[in-house]
C-alpha cells in the first residue's frame, strides 16, 4: 500500500511560531517530531511506500525530515511538486 502525504502550504494560522520558511507541518512540536514525521511514521506500519506531494520550496524540508529517522525508507518515497491550481 502507498501512503500519500499532502504537505504543501504555509500554515499561517500559527504565526509567529510558523514562518514561510518553516510551515507548521515541519515544525517539531511533539516530542521533537513534526506533524509530517508523525504522519509518515504512523502510516509506515501499514504502508510500504510513500508518495509525498509538496511544493518546490518544501521539498528539502520533507527530505531532511525523512532522513532524520532511519526507519523511513527514502528509496521508497516519491516526491511530486504541486502546482498552484487556484
Secondary structure, DSSP 4 states (H G I P E B T S, - for coil): -EEEEE--S--GGGTTT-BTTB-GGGSEEETTEEHHHHHHHHHTTT-SEEEEEE-GGGHHHHHHHHHHSTTS-GGGEEEEE-----
